[in-house]
Amino acid sequence: MKRSFWIRWLVGAAILALFIIGTDFSAALDALADADTVLWMAVLPLNFVVLGLATLRSRLVMMQMGHDVPASILFSSVTLGFVAGSLTPAASGELLRTDALRTTAGVPIQDGLALVAFERLMSFYLILLSGAASAAVLLLPVGPAGAIVVLCVFGIGLPALSPLILRLLPPVGDKPTGFLPKVIHYLRTTLHRMQALFEDRWLLATWSGVTMLTFAVIAVQIWLMAESLGGGLDLIEAMFTYCGSQVLSIISLLPLGLGVYDASLAGITERAGMQEDAAVAMAVLVRATIMLPLVLLAIWANFHLSMARRKAHATATTVVVGESAAGDSTPG
């Protein structure tokens, strides 16, 4: 596992190095120096809007499963998951959310796993649809583009059919003994939790709506950065830039999408009409105005969750001690 981890980091660093070597960064730095500070600074507060929307959609899932998680805990776990997911292949770092929710809010691990799996699958699926729709509008004639957009819109509802497959799974049954049977039991329980989520049409509709709104806010962030560098992107091109670079970053399985994300973002924006120096400057700005603030917020979130974990542990210990003392004082 450790060897695979370091190999991925080295591969990502090598791709990033090749991107840097093949780029005229002096021109990119000049573009950054001339950038409209007011416009790219406007990107920063929108990070809180994105995290707020991500927290809202997680709250929708938690409420469906019967958990009323405090807003601060949910916001912190979402923030930590966002950053940990970007640091790990296929966003596997999001699993940190399951432990955070279990230790601070008492959410069973199966429900936490169902939350993460549901959100990762749905989010990636909606990114693919959004990318396909925006690419069709940008690259195809009106007729075929319209047909693809309509198919993508209808495609948003396809996850509602997944229970037809999930219902074929055997019932969960009683909790078994032994390591492997327990693992299988946890997986079955998680899948059954996900089945309940996919069967809730209202949840699917509202969750998808909030997620699409999240994508739109991120597209606005990218558009603002492009405008600060002299323009060259409209909102549809900004949406395609986000979706395309995000998909390539995820399927690369590299931490932070090192190199792949930067090169794809610069390449997509340059093909969309931006100058090469501005396109490279865009990749730098995305890291500086989105990724760096999220990392700092994740550090705060981890600290907040640690404090909440200690408080929950102290409360549980006090209750146990109090119950023990009450038992000892009861007349025999």
Secondary structure, 3 states (H helix, E strand, C coil): CHHHHHHHHHHHHHHHHHHHHCCCHHHHHHHHHCCCHHHHHCHHHHHHHHHHHHHHHHHHHHHHCCCCCCHHHHHHHHHHHHHHHHHCHHHHHHHHHHHHHHHHHCCCHHHHHHHHHHHHHHHHHHHHHHHHHHHHHHHCCHHHHHHHHHHHHHHCCHHHHCHHHHCCCCCCCCCCCCHHHHHHHHHHHHHHHHHHHHHCHHHHHHHHHHHHHHHHHHHHHHHHHHHHCCCCCCHHHHHHHHHHHHHHHHHCCCHHHCCHHHHHHHHHHHHCCCCHHHHHHHHHHHHHHHHHHHHHHHHHHHHHHHHHHHHHHHHHHHHHHHHHHHHHHCCC
